[in-house]
Amino acid sequence: MTEETSQDGALRRDLTFRYRLYSPADSTGECFFLLHGSGVDETILVPLAREIAPRAVLIAVRGRIVQEDGFRWFARITPTRFEQSSIRTETDAFAGFVADAATRHHLDLSRAIFLGYSNGANLVSSLMLLHPGLVERAALLRPMPVLDDVPATDLSKARVLIVAGAADLTYAPFAPALVTLLSQHGAEIDARIVPSGHEFGSADAAIVRQWLVGSAAVAQAG
């Protein structure tokens, strides 16, 4: 069952999360899972992803937690404290969604990039830590650590880009802790800072594009 909109592609309801699929006719086979920030919906990252990789398949997913003016990925206690059971429940559900979406739409997860912004970036980092091996490449914009109890996890096959905003006074101070956390679990980290606040823009797109070229070269060399 789908719901057509005039602005975007079809909103799909056939899996555990609602999502939109964008599949260019000249697709490279690369695919992006897009995880939005708090209080918006799945369409917010589509223009950024198209700027990064115009020929990639995009899977723009909607968080299941309803907020006053949009959606989020897990329940919030304060702006920087989150409900732990909600994080784990939604992360587990999203892991299942990724596997199901790959099967349904014939996606090669070895060529997948998880692009998350803010609350969506935090879901991706939780996905890496709770379901190791599922995410090999992740670009996290304005993230912070959210798990209170982190399992012993081997992230040695994961490559992660973390981009903080220099003027993001609430969240940027937490970015170094996430860099340390993922590094301690073996992930290869590229940490950058852009001259912005919590918002994202073309500077982020340029950094992600550059990082993808480098990560692809590493993969080919391996």
Secondary structure as the mmCIF struct_conf table of DSSP 4:
data_model
#
loop_
_struct_conf.conf_type_id
_struct_conf.id
_struct_conf.beg_label_comp_id
_struct_conf.beg_label_asym_id
_struct_conf.beg_label_seq_id
_struct_conf.end_label_comp_id
_struct_conf.end_label_asym_id
_struct_conf.end_label_seq_id
STRN STRN1 THR A 2 GLU A 3
BEND BEND1 SER A 6 GLY A 9
STRN STRN2 LEU A 11 ARG A 12
BEND BEND2 ASP A 14 PHE A 17
STRN STRN3 TYR A 19 TYR A 22
TURN_TY1_P TURN_TY1_P1 ALA A 25 ASP A 26
BEND BEND3 GLY A 29 GLY A 29
STRN STRN4 CYS A 31 LEU A 35
TURN_TY1_P TURN_TY1_P2 SER A 38 GLY A 39
STRN STRN5 VAL A 40 VAL A 40
TURN_TY1_P TURN_TY1_P3 GLU A 42 LEU A 45
HELX_RH_AL_P HELX_RH_AL_P1 VAL A 46 ILE A 52
TURN_TY1_P TURN_TY1_P4 PRO A 54 ARG A 55
BEND BEND4 ALA A 56 ALA A 56
STRN STRN6 VAL A 57 VAL A 61
BEND BEND5 ARG A 64 ARG A 64
STRN STRN7 ILE A 65 GLN A 67
TURN_TY1_P TURN_TY1_P5 GLU A 68 ASP A 69
STRN STRN8 GLY A 70 ARG A 72
BEND BEND6 TRP A 73 PHE A 74
STRN STRN9 ARG A 76 THR A 78
TURN_TY1_P TURN_TY1_P6 PRO A 79 THR A 80
STRN STRN10 ARG A 81 PHE A 82
HELX_RH_AL_P HELX_RH_AL_P2 GLN A 84 HIS A 105
TURN_TY1_P TURN_TY1_P7 HIS A 106 HIS A 106
HELX_RH_3T_P HELX_RH_3T_P1 LEU A 109 ARG A 111
STRN STRN11 ALA A 112 TYR A 117
TURN_TY1_P TURN_TY1_P8 SER A 118 SER A 118
HELX_RH_AL_P HELX_RH_AL_P3 ASN A 119 LEU A 130
BEND BEND7 HIS A 131 HIS A 131
TURN_TY1_P TURN_TY1_P9 PRO A 132 GLY A 133
BEND BEND8 LEU A 134 LEU A 134
BEND BEND9 GLU A 136 GLU A 136
STRN STRN12 ARG A 137 LEU A 141
BEND BEND10 ARG A 142 ARG A 142
BEND BEND11 ASP A 148 ASP A 149
TURN_TY1_P TURN_TY1_P10 SER A 156 LYS A 157
STRN STRN13 ARG A 159 GLY A 165
TURN_TY1_P TURN_TY1_P11 ALA A 166 ALA A 167
TURN_TY1_P TURN_TY1_P12 LEU A 169 TYR A 171
HELX_RH_3T_P HELX_RH_3T_P2 ALA A 172 PHE A 174
HELX_RH_AL_P HELX_RH_AL_P4 ALA A 175 GLN A 184
TURN_TY1_P TURN_TY1_P13 HIS A 185 GLY A 186
STRN STRN14 GLU A 188 VAL A 194
BEND BEND12 PRO A 195 HIS A 198
HELX_RH_AL_P HELX_RH_AL_P5 SER A 202 ALA A 221
#
